[in-house]
Amino acid sequence: MTTLSIVIPAYNEGPTIHYILNKIKAVELINGIQKEIIIVNDCSKDNTEEAILSYQSANPDLPISYHKHEVNQGKGAALHTGIKKATGDYVIIQDADLEYDPEEYNILLKPLLDGFADVVYGSRFIGGKPHRILFFWHSIGNRWLTTASNMLTNLNLTDMETCYKVFKRETIQGIALKEKRFGFEPEVTAKISRVPKVRIYEVGISYYGRTYEEGKKIGWKDAFRALYCIVKYNIFVK
């Protein structure tokens, strides 16, 4: 039986995390693929733990594995924990907010299931899916970071910073990941690009971005960290 491990890093998402879990529950995966939901609570200061445990109790038919950090370590660290705990054939990253739509899991899985890909990135910048119009400089920053990453990895991605990345489990678990905060994306891209004979695909996805008032957490400091990580993991750290 084929299984998709859905890794969700959660930090202060108590009031809203049930929305994304409802969306994941409603998705019917192609080819009868089963779901394994792995939530890692990165020492939230709100009622995230109570919300998750309550949802888990109310939905016993949904396979949710809950883990928590005793101290806040960052999104990357939560992803490391979730990836290590994954037992499925494929692993997908899912933010706890509502910016990405689980209905598109099947689009992301298809190149893997068809035998073409080992890794699939969901791009917010290609295809005809809906995209919320928000921050000009954020979009420019994302494109600059993707271009810088491509120059050093020799890939032609359009959206390196996307949340939606699907991996064969053995591929992602075979990589030693270090970045504990928002450097995860450039680090994993640099290291994935060096996997021998790896086949990376990209598909268009929708994007329902949040404003800072709605809970968006990434800022310019994170962009500079990402640039630092692009240089670090492509040139100095192999």
Secondary structure, 3 states (H helix, E strand, C coil): CCEEEEEEEECCCCCCHHHHHHHHHHCCCHHHCEEEEEEEECCCCCCHHHHHHHHHHHCCCCCEEEEECCCCCCHHHHHHHHHHHCCCCEEEECCCCCCCCHHHHHHHHHHHHCCCCCEEEEECCCCCCCECCCCHHHHHHHHHHHHHHHHHHCCCCCCCCCCCEEEEHHHHHCCCCCCCCCCHHHHHHHHHHCCCCCCEEEEECCECCCCCCCCCCCCHHHHHHHHHHHHHHHHHCC
